[in-house]
Amino acid sequence: MPEYDARFKAGMPEYLIRHTTFRQMQIFESIVRLRSFTRAAEELFLTQPTVSTQLKKLTEVMDIPLIDQSGRKLKPTEAGDELYSTIRQIFDALSDLDIRISGLKGLHRGRLRVAVVTTAKYFTPEILGDFCREYPGVDVSLKVTNRDQIFERIQNNEDDIYILGQPPKKGLDLKAYPFAPNPLVVMAAQGHELCKQSNISIERLAEEPLILREVGSGIRDATMKLFAVQGLIPNVRMEVGDNEAIKHALVGGLGVAVLSLHTLGLEGADGAVDVLDVEGFPIERQWYLVHPKGKVLSLIASAFLEFARASEPVISKRMKSLYAQFSKRHEAARSEQKWKKK
């Protein structure tokens, strides 16, 4: 019998079944999708040598180069493209199987995969914690990343539910459910000269050194749109891709910033960052629960979707209470200032 026929008895690829593993496929899929050994290792919580070793083993089994590293950017070979496409089909089929099996189990056992943009990390874990207490048999994974990578994950069907500050207007066919407030406010360090002022104009704000989120950020887009509507060009000092780093920059006296009020949820009004009283703020935005329109949600994903939407009153109350804390401080500071003038 020819070697090829021996490998594929009765139409089954026995050679590949015996010599490849799902882990190798997962590693290869991550390498190609992320175009990086380092990022693949980080995503899968593996060392880079382990990723390289498993790719080498898979390449030896396939007996043909799978990755082209000759140029500046890593890319799959033609054989690698074919393998990547096949692996995606296998993983999609397994995902569908997982959904069907979860349906048979009901809500007692199963898996929920949630991916959120960075600012949503300030409240999503609490929702997930409440959900897991309601359904203790559910295993949960949470991926926190930037907006662009969330869109990549949606395209690759990697998760069940996504949380975004603003769904894309084109490019992805999504079902979006608004479910919680996402107020944007102007922040500065406690003691900043503007902290004791009220009704600060946008023109005055434009004079201050501004710390912006990175290009592609929904918060950045909303900020720049506000200045553009007023015909103003802000005094941008720097761009920072992390909310906590921006807050540290504020405390360091580097300027002011527009961020979600959610980022102050833990420290509240007693922290090192204050919320300024600026005309036109807070900018009222929404959080959205999102999934592809054609995606069939598992019972668990559907239950989480409804659970999260039902959390809106709690999140709204928390945001109103937090903003009221800052407003109360401002009123006290202004009263003190008037008293001193007398």
C-alpha positions as CSV (number, residue, x, y, z in Angstrom):
1,M,0.0,0.0,0.0
2,P,1.4,3.4,-0.9
3,E,2.6,5.5,2.1
4,Y,-0.1,8.2,1.5
5,D,-2.9,5.5,1.6
6,A,-1.4,4.1,4.8
7,R,-1.6,7.5,6.4
8,F,-5.3,8.0,5.6
9,K,-7.1,4.7,6.1
10,A,-10.8,4.9,5.5
11,G,-10.5,8.6,4.9
12,M,-9.1,9.3,8.4
13,P,-5.8,11.3,8.6
14,E,-4.4,8.8,11.1
15,Y,-0.8,10.0,10.7
16,L,-1.8,13.5,11.7
17,I,-4.1,12.3,14.5
18,R,-1.2,10.3,16.0
19,H,1.5,12.9,15.6
20,T,-0.2,16.3,16.2
21,T,-1.9,17.7,19.2
22,F,-4.6,20.3,19.8
23,R,-2.1,22.3,21.8
24,Q,0.3,22.5,18.8
25,M,-2.6,23.6,16.7
26,Q,-3.5,26.3,19.3
27,I,0.0,27.5,19.4
28,F,0.3,27.7,15.6
29,E,-3.1,29.5,15.4
30,S,-1.9,32.1,17.9
31,I,1.4,32.7,16.2
32,V,-0.2,33.3,12.8
33,R,-3.1,35.4,14.2
34,L,-0.8,37.6,16.3
35,R,2.1,37.5,13.9
36,S,4.5,37.1,16.9
37,F,6.0,34.3,18.9
38,T,6.2,36.6,21.9
39,R,2.6,37.6,21.9
40,A,1.5,34.0,21.3
41,A,3.5,32.9,24.3
42,E,2.0,35.7,26.4
43,E,-1.6,34.9,25.3
44,L,-1.2,31.2,26.1
45,F,0.8,31.7,29.3
46,L,3.8,29.7,27.8
47,T,7.5,30.5,27.5
48,Q,8.7,31.5,24.1
49,P,11.1,28.4,23.9
50,T,8.0,26.2,24.4
51,V,6.1,28.0,21.6
52,S,9.1,27.6,19.3
53,T,9.6,23.9,20.2
54,Q,5.9,23.0,19.6
55,L,6.0,24.9,16.2
56,K,9.1,22.9,15.3
57,K,7.4,19.6,16.1
58,L,4.3,20.6,14.1
59,T,6.5,21.6,11.2
60,E,8.3,18.2,11.3
61,V,5.0,16.4,11.2
62,M,3.7,18.4,8.3
63,D,7.1,18.0,6.6
64,I,6.9,21.4,5.0
65,P,7.8,25.0,6.2
66,L,4.8,26.6,7.9
67,I,6.2,30.1,8.9
68,D,8.2,32.5,6.8
69,Q,10.6,34.6,8.9
70,S,12.8,35.8,6.1
71,G,11.3,39.3,6.0
72,R,10.8,41.9,8.7
73,K,7.4,40.5,9.6
74,L,6.5,36.9,10.4
75,K,3.9,35.4,8.0
76,P,2.7,31.9,7.2
77,T,3.8,30.1,4.1
78,E,1.2,28.9,1.6
79,A,1.1,25.6,3.5
80,G,0.8,27.6,6.7
81,D,-2.1,29.5,5.3
82,E,-3.8,26.2,4.5
83,L,-3.1,24.8,7.9
84,Y,-4.3,28.0,9.7
85,S,-7.6,27.9,7.7
86,T,-8.1,24.2,8.6
87,I,-7.3,24.8,12.3
88,R,-9.8,27.7,12.4
89,Q,-12.5,25.4,11.0
90,I,-11.7,22.7,13.6
91,F,-11.8,25.2,16.5
92,D,-15.0,26.8,15.2
93,A,-16.6,23.3,15.0
94,L,-15.4,22.5,18.6
95,S,-16.8,25.8,19.8
96,D,-20.2,24.9,18.2
97,L,-19.9,21.5,19.9
98,D,-19.2,23.2,23.3
99,I,-22.3,25.3,22.9
100,R,-24.5,22.3,22.1
101,I,-23.1,20.3,25.0
102,S,-23.5,23.2,27.3
103,G,-27.1,23.4,26.2
104,L,-27.6,19.7,27.1
105,K,-26.1,20.3,30.5
106,G,-28.2,23.4,31.1
107,L,-26.6,26.1,33.3
108,H,-25.0,23.8,35.8
109,R,-21.7,23.4,34.0
110,G,-20.0,25.0,31.0
111,R,-17.7,27.8,30.0
112,L,-18.1,31.5,29.4
113,R,-15.5,33.5,27.5
114,V,-15.7,37.3,27.8
115,A,-13.4,39.9,26.2
116,V,-13.5,43.6,27.1
117,V,-11.8,46.8,26.3
118,T,-9.3,48.1,28.9
119,T,-11.6,50.6,30.7
120,A,-14.3,47.9,31.1
121,K,-11.9,46.0,33.4
122,Y,-13.0,48.4,36.2
123,F,-16.5,46.8,36.5
124,T,-16.6,43.6,34.5
125,P,-15.0,41.4,37.1
126,E,-17.7,42.4,39.6
127,I,-20.4,41.3,37.2
128,L,-18.6,38.1,36.5
129,G,-18.2,37.5,40.2
130,D,-21.9,37.9,40.9
131,F,-22.7,35.7,37.9
132,C,-20.4,32.9,39.1
133,R,-22.0,33.0,42.5
134,E,-25.4,32.5,40.8
135,Y,-24.0,29.7,38.6
136,P,-21.0,28.2,40.5
137,G,-20.4,25.4,38.0
138,V,-19.5,27.8,35.2
139,D,-15.9,28.3,34.2
140,V,-15.1,31.9,33.2
141,S,-12.3,33.4,31.2
142,L,-11.8,37.2,30.9
143,K,-9.6,38.8,28.3
144,V,-8.8,42.5,28.7
145,T,-7.2,44.2,25.7
146,N,-7.4,47.3,23.4
147,R,-10.2,48.1,21.0
148,D,-8.3,47.0,17.9
149,Q,-7.5,43.6,19.3
150,I,-11.1,43.2,20.5
151,F,-12.2,43.6,16.8
152,E,-9.6,40.9,15.8
153,R,-11.0,38.6,18.4
154,I,-14.6,39.2,17.1
155,Q,-13.5,38.4,13.6
156,N,-11.8,35.2,14.8
157,N,-14.8,34.2,16.9
158,E,-12.7,33.7,20.0
159,D,-15.2,34.7,22.7
160,D,-18.8,34.5,23.6
161,I,-19.5,38.1,24.7
162,Y,-17.6,41.4,24.2
163,I,-17.9,44.7,26.1
164,L,-17.2,47.9,24.2
165,G,-17.6,51.6,24.8
166,Q,-18.7,52.1,21.2
167,P,-19.4,49.4,18.6
168,P,-17.9,50.0,15.1
169,K,-20.2,51.7,12.6
170,K,-19.0,49.5,9.8
171,G,-16.8,46.5,9.0
172,L,-18.3,44.1,11.5
173,D,-21.9,42.8,11.6
174,L,-22.7,43.0,15.3
175,K,-25.6,42.8,17.7
176,A,-25.1,45.4,20.4
177,Y,-27.0,45.9,23.6
178,P,-26.5,49.2,25.6
179,F,-26.5,48.2,29.2
180,A,-24.7,50.6,31.5
181,P,-23.5,54.3,31.7
182,N,-20.0,55.2,30.9
183,P,-19.6,58.9,31.9
184,L,-16.4,60.7,30.7
185,V,-15.0,63.3,33.0
186,V,-12.0,65.7,33.1
187,M,-9.4,64.7,35.7
188,A,-6.5,66.4,37.3
189,A,-4.4,65.9,40.4
190,Q,-5.8,66.9,43.8
191,G,-4.6,70.5,44.4
192,H,-4.5,71.5,40.7
193,E,-5.4,75.1,40.2
194,L,-8.6,74.3,38.4
195,C,-9.9,72.0,41.2
196,K,-11.6,74.9,43.1
197,Q,-13.1,76.5,40.0
198,S,-16.6,75.9,38.7
199,N,-18.0,75.9,35.2
200,I,-14.6,75.8,33.6
201,S,-15.0,76.6,29.9
202,I,-13.8,74.3,27.1
203,E,-11.6,77.2,25.9
204,R,-9.9,77.3,29.3
205,L,-9.5,73.6,29.3
206,A,-7.8,73.7,25.9
207,E,-5.0,75.8,27.4
208,E,-4.0,73.0,29.8
209,P,-1.5,70.3,28.9
210,L,-3.7,67.4,27.8
211,I,-2.8,63.7,28.3
212,L,-4.6,61.6,25.7
213,R,-5.3,57.9,25.3
214,E,-3.8,56.2,22.3
215,V,-5.0,56.5,18.7
216,G,-8.1,54.3,18.2
217,S,-9.3,54.8,21.7
218,G,-13.0,55.6,22.0
219,I,-12.3,58.0,24.8
220,R,-9.7,59.8,22.7
221,D,-12.2,60.1,19.8
222,A,-14.9,61.6,22.1
223,T,-12.4,64.1,23.5
224,M,-11.0,65.3,20.2
225,K,-14.6,65.6,18.8
226,L,-15.6,67.8,21.7
227,F,-12.7,70.2,21.0
228,A,-13.3,70.1,17.2
229,V,-17.0,71.0,17.6
230,Q,-15.8,74.2,19.5
231,G,-13.2,74.9,16.8
232,L,-10.4,74.4,19.3
233,I,-7.1,72.6,19.1
234,P,-6.1,71.1,22.5
235,N,-2.6,71.5,24.0
236,V,-1.7,67.8,23.8
237,R,1.3,67.0,25.9
238,M,1.5,63.2,25.5
239,E,-0.3,60.0,24.5
240,V,-0.5,57.1,26.9
241,G,-2.2,53.7,26.3
242,D,-3.1,52.8,29.8
243,N,-5.6,54.4,32.2
244,E,-3.6,53.8,35.3
245,A,-0.4,55.3,33.7
246,I,-2.5,58.4,32.8
247,K,-3.7,58.7,36.4
248,H,-0.1,58.5,37.6
249,A,0.9,61.2,35.1
250,L,-1.9,63.4,36.5
251,V,-0.6,63.0,40.0
252,G,2.9,63.8,38.7
253,G,1.5,67.2,37.6
254,L,1.9,66.6,33.8
255,G,-1.6,67.9,32.9
256,V,-5.3,67.0,32.7
257,A,-7.0,64.1,31.0
258,V,-10.5,62.9,29.9
259,L,-11.2,59.4,31.3
260,S,-14.1,57.3,32.2
261,L,-15.5,57.9,35.7
262,H,-15.2,54.1,36.2
263,T,-11.4,54.4,36.5
264,L,-11.9,56.1,39.8
265,G,-14.3,53.5,41.2
266,L,-12.0,52.0,43.8
267,E,-10.3,55.2,45.2
268,G,-13.3,57.4,44.9
269,A,-13.2,61.1,45.8
270,D,-10.6,60.4,48.5
271,G,-7.8,59.5,46.1
272,A,-5.0,61.5,44.5
273,V,-7.1,62.4,41.4
274,D,-9.9,64.9,41.3
275,V,-12.7,65.5,38.8
276,L,-12.9,69.0,37.4
277,D,-16.2,70.9,36.9
278,V,-16.0,71.6,33.2
279,E,-18.8,72.8,30.9
280,G,-20.2,70.0,28.7
281,F,-19.0,67.3,31.2
282,P,-19.6,64.6,32.0
283,I,-20.0,63.3,28.5
284,E,-22.7,60.6,28.7
285,R,-21.7,57.5,26.9
286,Q,-22.9,53.9,27.1
287,W,-21.3,50.5,27.5
288,Y,-22.4,47.8,25.1
289,L,-22.6,44.0,25.3
290,V,-21.7,42.8,21.8
291,H,-21.6,39.6,19.8
292,P,-21.6,38.8,16.0
293,K,-25.2,38.8,14.6
294,G,-24.9,35.3,13.2
295,K,-23.5,33.8,16.4
296,V,-25.7,31.3,18.2
297,L,-25.1,31.9,21.9
298,S,-24.9,29.1,24.4
299,L,-27.3,29.0,27.3
300,I,-24.6,30.2,29.5
301,A,-23.6,33.1,27.2
302,S,-27.3,34.1,26.9
303,A,-27.8,33.9,30.6
304,F,-24.7,36.2,31.2
305,L,-26.0,38.6,28.6
306,E,-29.3,39.0,30.4
307,F,-27.5,39.0,33.8
308,A,-25.2,41.8,32.7
309,R,-28.0,43.9,31.2
310,A,-29.9,43.5,34.5
311,S,-26.9,45.0,36.4
312,E,-27.5,48.4,34.8
313,P,-29.4,50.0,37.7
314,V,-26.6,49.0,40.1
315,I,-23.9,50.4,37.9
316,S,-25.9,53.6,37.3
317,K,-26.4,54.2,41.0
318,R,-22.7,53.6,41.7
319,M,-21.7,56.2,39.0
320,K,-24.2,58.8,40.3
321,S,-23.0,58.3,43.8
322,L,-19.3,58.6,42.8
323,Y,-19.9,61.8,40.8
324,A,-21.9,63.3,43.7
325,Q,-18.9,62.7,46.0
326,F,-16.7,64.9,43.7
327,S,-19.5,67.5,43.4
328,K,-19.8,67.7,47.2
329,R,-16.0,68.3,47.5
330,H,-16.2,71.0,44.8
331,E,-19.0,72.8,46.7
332,A,-17.1,72.6,50.0
333,A,-13.9,73.9,48.3
334,R,-15.8,76.8,46.7
335,S,-17.5,77.7,50.0
336,E,-14.2,77.7,51.8
337,Q,-12.7,80.0,49.1
338,K,-15.6,82.4,49.4
339,W,-15.3,82.4,53.2
340,K,-11.6,83.3,52.9
341,K,-12.3,86.2,50.6
342,K,-14.7,87.6,53.1
